[in-house]
Structures are given as structure tokens and as C-alpha cells.
Amino acid sequence: MKHAPLRKTIYSLPILREVLLASNKRYLDFIAAIDDPTGGIKDIDKISRPVRHNDRSYRGFNLFHGVDINLFHTIIRGEFNIHGFPHKDVKRYMPGKSSAQVSHLLKRLRIHGIIKKVRNTYKYYLTAMGKRIVVTALKLKEMFVIPYLRGLQVTS
């Protein structure tokens, strides 16, 4: 096959249709390959901002703060992903926190949409957004921030 100019007649319409469809397909493939960060930006904005609920303010989460990172490490554990986690399990993995402090942390997680409570039980599960945020925060810290601060070069 060889590229040739199309004549401007009615007989070249089927060929022109194929050429235009191929062009549109290439353009749509190009557009689909562009990464759209707006969903991630909305998720980060949602968990990092304070939220008001029942005339009370709940502060946002800091992805690099010790208490918040320890909480994320606790709720991402494998066994919690299988059968959920109750208050007492979170308290067990967070020594030094009182029962009221753990309750407040769980309430913050619920208000920000990171976890959801199972009806008629005392168990919680991570939401889809919660899984994305927690895994990304821990991965970012462990794989990029700490090695860069130690002076190691991270290669992709």
C-alpha cells in the first residue's frame, strides 16, 4: 500500500471514512493516555482538611505525622482487610493511646471517609478511597521520602 492523495469525489468516501476513523482512534488513545490527577487531588484535599460534623471540628490527616502514620500502619494490616477491625484491635496495636483517644481517631477516619462501620457490629472496614490513600501514603514515605532524606538515589 502506498499513501496517495484522495480525490474529492463520492467514490473516495469509504476510504476517507477509514482514514478519519483511524485518526480519531489515535487521538482518543492519546487523550486516554494523559493522566488526570483531579481525582487524587480531591481525595488528598478531602482527608487533609478539617471537617465539621455535629458542631464539632475534626482535623485532617497529615500523611507524614507520627500518630497518623502509625494509625495508617495499624488499619492496613492484612488480617483487618479480611475480617475488618474492631476498636479493641486498633487499641492493641497503638500502645500509649487511651480508649477515648482511639475512639476519636476512628471517628476522624469515619468522618473523612477512610473507613466505614459495618451495620449492627463493632467492626470497621477501609473504603476504596481509604485503601488508595493509606497505601499511597505509606508507599510514598517508605519508598521515596526516607531514601531521599538518607541521601540515596531512587530510580524508577
C-alpha positions as CSV (number, residue, x, y, z in Angstrom):
1,M,0.0,0.0,0.0
2,K,1.1,3.5,-0.7
3,H,-0.2,6.9,0.6
4,A,-1.8,8.9,-2.2
5,P,-4.0,12.0,-2.2
6,L,-7.7,11.3,-2.1
7,R,-9.8,12.6,-4.9
8,K,-12.7,14.8,-4.0
9,T,-15.4,12.5,-5.3
10,I,-18.2,10.5,-3.8
11,Y,-16.3,7.3,-4.6
12,S,-13.5,8.1,-2.2
13,L,-15.8,8.5,0.9
14,P,-15.3,4.9,2.2
15,I,-11.5,5.4,2.1
16,L,-11.8,8.8,3.7
17,R,-14.1,7.3,6.4
18,E,-11.4,4.7,7.3
19,V,-8.6,7.4,7.4
20,L,-10.7,9.7,9.6
21,L,-11.7,6.8,11.9
22,A,-8.1,5.8,12.3
23,S,-7.1,9.4,13.0
24,N,-9.9,9.7,15.6
25,K,-8.8,6.5,17.3
26,R,-5.2,7.7,17.5
27,Y,-6.4,10.9,19.1
28,L,-8.6,9.2,21.6
29,D,-5.8,6.8,22.5
30,F,-3.6,9.8,23.1
31,I,-6.2,11.6,25.3
32,A,-6.8,8.4,27.3
33,A,-3.0,8.1,28.0
34,I,-3.0,11.5,29.7
35,D,-3.0,11.1,33.4
36,D,-5.8,13.1,35.1
37,P,-4.8,13.9,38.7
38,T,-8.0,15.6,39.7
39,G,-9.4,12.5,41.5
40,G,-6.2,12.2,43.6
41,I,-6.2,15.9,44.3
42,K,-9.8,15.7,45.6
43,D,-9.0,12.7,47.8
44,I,-5.9,14.3,49.3
45,D,-7.8,17.6,49.8
46,K,-10.7,15.7,51.4
47,I,-8.6,13.9,54.1
48,S,-6.2,16.8,54.8
49,R,-8.8,19.5,55.5
50,P,-10.7,19.8,58.8
51,V,-14.3,18.6,58.7
52,R,-17.2,19.9,60.8
53,H,-19.7,17.3,61.9
54,N,-22.5,17.9,64.5
55,D,-21.0,21.3,65.5
56,R,-17.6,19.8,66.1
57,S,-14.4,20.1,64.1
58,Y,-12.3,17.1,63.2
59,R,-8.8,17.9,62.0
60,G,-7.5,16.5,58.8
61,F,-4.8,13.8,58.4
62,N,-1.1,14.6,57.9
63,L,0.5,11.9,55.8
64,F,3.9,12.4,57.4
65,H,2.9,12.9,61.1
66,G,3.8,10.1,63.5
67,V,0.4,9.4,65.0
68,D,-1.4,9.5,61.7
69,I,1.2,7.2,60.0
70,N,1.0,4.8,63.0
71,L,-2.8,4.7,62.6
72,F,-2.5,4.0,58.9
73,H,0.0,1.2,59.5
74,T,-2.5,-0.3,62.0
75,I,-5.6,-0.2,59.8
76,I,-3.8,-1.5,56.7
77,R,-2.8,-4.8,58.3
78,G,-3.7,-7.9,56.3
79,E,-6.0,-9.5,58.9
80,F,-8.1,-6.4,59.1
81,N,-8.6,-6.4,55.4
82,I,-10.1,-9.9,55.6
83,H,-12.5,-9.6,58.5
84,G,-12.5,-5.9,59.5
85,F,-11.2,-4.4,62.7
86,P,-12.9,-3.5,65.9
87,H,-11.9,-0.8,68.4
88,K,-10.1,-3.1,70.7
89,D,-7.7,-4.4,67.9
90,V,-6.8,-0.8,67.0
91,K,-6.1,-0.1,70.6
92,R,-3.9,-3.2,70.9
93,Y,-1.7,-2.0,68.0
94,M,-1.5,1.6,69.3
95,P,0.2,1.4,72.7
96,G,0.0,4.6,74.8
97,K,-3.4,5.5,73.4
98,S,-6.4,5.5,75.7
99,S,-9.7,4.1,74.7
100,A,-11.2,7.6,74.2
101,Q,-8.2,8.6,72.0
102,V,-8.7,5.5,69.8
103,S,-12.4,6.2,69.6
104,H,-11.6,9.8,68.5
105,L,-9.2,8.5,65.8
106,L,-11.8,6.1,64.5
107,K,-14.3,8.9,64.4
108,R,-11.9,11.1,62.4
109,L,-11.3,8.2,60.0
110,R,-15.1,7.8,59.5
111,I,-15.8,11.5,59.1
112,H,-13.1,11.8,56.4
113,G,-14.4,8.7,54.6
114,I,-11.4,6.5,55.1
115,I,-13.3,3.7,57.0
116,K,-16.9,2.7,57.2
117,K,-18.7,0.9,60.0
118,V,-20.5,-2.3,59.4
119,R,-24.1,-2.1,60.5
120,N,-25.0,-3.9,63.7
121,T,-21.4,-4.8,64.5
122,Y,-18.4,-3.2,66.1
123,K,-16.2,-3.7,63.1
124,Y,-14.8,-1.2,60.5
125,Y,-13.5,-1.7,57.0
126,L,-11.4,0.6,54.8
127,T,-13.3,2.2,52.0
128,A,-11.9,2.1,48.4
129,M,-10.7,5.7,48.8
130,G,-9.2,4.8,52.2
131,K,-7.3,1.9,50.7
132,R,-5.9,4.1,48.0
133,I,-4.9,6.9,50.4
134,V,-3.4,4.7,53.1
135,V,-1.4,2.6,50.7
136,T,-0.1,5.6,48.7
137,A,0.8,7.5,51.9
138,L,2.8,4.5,53.3
139,K,4.4,3.8,49.9
140,L,5.4,7.4,49.4
141,K,7.1,7.6,52.8
142,E,8.8,4.2,52.7
143,M,10.0,4.2,49.1
144,F,10.7,7.8,48.3
145,V,10.8,10.2,51.3
146,I,13.0,8.2,53.6
147,P,15.6,7.1,50.9
148,Y,15.9,10.7,49.6
149,L,16.4,12.0,53.2
150,R,19.1,9.4,53.8
151,G,20.8,10.6,50.6
152,L,20.1,7.5,48.5
153,Q,19.1,7.9,44.8
154,V,15.8,6.3,44.0
155,T,15.5,5.0,40.4
156,S,12.2,4.3,38.7
